[in-house]
Amino acid sequence: MKLRFEEHGRLCVVQVAGECVGESAVSLRRACHERFASGIRDLILDASETSIIDSIGLEVLLDLADASAEHKGRFILAGPEEPLKSILEITRVSDRLEIHDGVDSAARILR
């Protein structure tokens, strides 16, 4: 999994490319929590290039949503494609996350 971060004030856009599984997902959590500690409040996770996610990755998404709320911010999952979208729906994780079609629409919500 490759991660790319873009910070814009209190907003961070995280692009996740590849598989969000196991230790990679834990690394994502760690990197995002470091950003929260540095003052980031809102987090958009660009999942448009995320190919697959496992139970650890799903747990990380829920954790990041909770962490954003604790920092009085929002967590938005942007652009999930199949099969990620199906996994989110089957596990009902999608019921607990704010999901948008892409980063641009998510960013408009946060302005």
C-alpha positions as CSV (number, residue, x, y, z in Angstrom):
1,M,0.0,0.0,0.0
2,K,1.2,3.5,-0.8
3,L,0.1,6.5,1.1
4,R,0.2,10.2,0.0
5,F,-0.7,13.0,2.3
6,E,-1.8,16.5,1.4
7,E,-2.4,18.9,4.3
8,H,-4.6,22.0,3.9
9,G,-4.8,23.8,7.2
10,R,-6.9,21.5,9.5
11,L,-7.7,19.2,6.6
12,C,-5.7,16.3,5.4
13,V,-6.4,14.3,2.3
14,V,-4.9,10.8,2.4
15,Q,-4.6,8.9,-0.8
16,V,-4.4,5.1,-0.2
17,A,-3.3,3.1,-3.2
18,G,-3.2,-0.7,-3.2
19,E,-4.3,-3.1,-0.5
20,C,-5.4,-1.8,2.9
21,V,-4.7,-5.0,4.9
22,G,-2.9,-6.1,8.0
23,E,0.2,-4.2,8.9
24,S,-0.3,-1.7,6.0
25,A,-3.7,-0.7,7.6
26,V,-2.0,-0.3,11.0
27,S,0.6,2.0,9.4
28,L,-2.3,4.1,7.9
29,R,-3.8,4.4,11.4
30,R,-0.5,5.4,12.9
31,A,0.2,8.0,10.2
32,C,-3.2,9.6,10.5
33,H,-3.1,9.7,14.3
34,E,0.2,11.6,14.0
35,R,-1.6,14.1,11.8
36,F,-4.4,14.5,14.4
37,A,-1.7,15.1,17.1
38,S,-0.3,17.9,14.9
39,G,-3.6,19.7,14.7
40,I,-5.4,18.0,11.8
41,R,-9.1,17.9,12.4
42,D,-10.8,16.8,9.2
43,L,-9.6,13.7,7.2
44,I,-10.6,12.7,3.7
45,L,-9.4,9.3,2.8
46,D,-9.2,8.9,-1.0
47,A,-10.0,5.2,-1.6
48,S,-10.3,5.5,-5.4
49,E,-7.1,3.4,-5.8
50,T,-7.7,1.1,-2.9
51,S,-8.0,-2.4,-4.3
52,I,-9.0,-4.5,-1.3
53,I,-9.5,-4.1,2.5
54,D,-9.6,-6.7,5.3
55,S,-11.1,-6.7,8.7
56,I,-8.1,-4.8,10.1
57,G,-8.5,-2.1,7.4
58,L,-12.2,-1.8,8.2
59,E,-11.4,-1.4,11.9
60,V,-8.9,1.3,11.0
61,L,-11.6,3.2,9.0
62,L,-13.9,3.1,11.9
63,D,-11.1,4.2,14.3
64,L,-10.2,7.2,12.1
65,A,-13.9,8.2,11.9
66,D,-14.0,8.1,15.8
67,A,-10.7,10.0,16.1
68,S,-11.9,12.7,13.7
69,A,-15.0,13.2,15.8
70,E,-12.9,13.3,19.0
71,H,-11.0,16.2,17.4
72,K,-14.3,17.9,16.5
73,G,-13.8,17.1,12.8
74,R,-15.1,14.8,10.2
75,F,-13.9,11.7,8.4
76,I,-15.0,11.2,4.8
77,L,-14.2,8.2,2.7
78,A,-14.0,9.3,-0.9
79,G,-14.3,7.4,-4.2
80,P,-14.5,3.8,-3.1
81,E,-14.8,1.5,-6.2
82,E,-15.8,-2.2,-6.4
83,P,-15.0,-4.5,-4.6
84,L,-14.3,-2.1,-1.7
85,K,-17.7,-0.6,-2.0
86,S,-19.3,-4.1,-1.7
87,I,-17.2,-5.0,1.3
88,L,-18.3,-1.8,3.0
89,E,-21.9,-2.5,2.3
90,I,-21.9,-6.2,3.2
91,T,-20.1,-5.5,6.6
92,R,-22.4,-2.5,7.1
93,V,-19.3,-0.3,7.8
94,S,-20.8,2.0,5.2
95,D,-23.7,2.7,7.7
96,R,-21.1,4.3,10.1
97,L,-19.0,6.2,7.6
98,E,-19.6,9.3,5.5
99,I,-18.9,8.3,1.9
100,H,-18.7,10.6,-1.1
101,D,-18.1,9.8,-4.8
102,G,-14.8,11.7,-4.9
103,V,-12.4,14.0,-3.1
104,D,-13.8,17.1,-4.7
105,S,-17.3,16.5,-3.5
106,A,-16.0,15.6,0.0
107,A,-13.9,18.8,0.1
108,R,-16.9,21.0,-0.8
109,I,-18.7,19.6,2.2
110,L,-15.9,20.6,4.5
111,R,-15.6,24.2,3.3
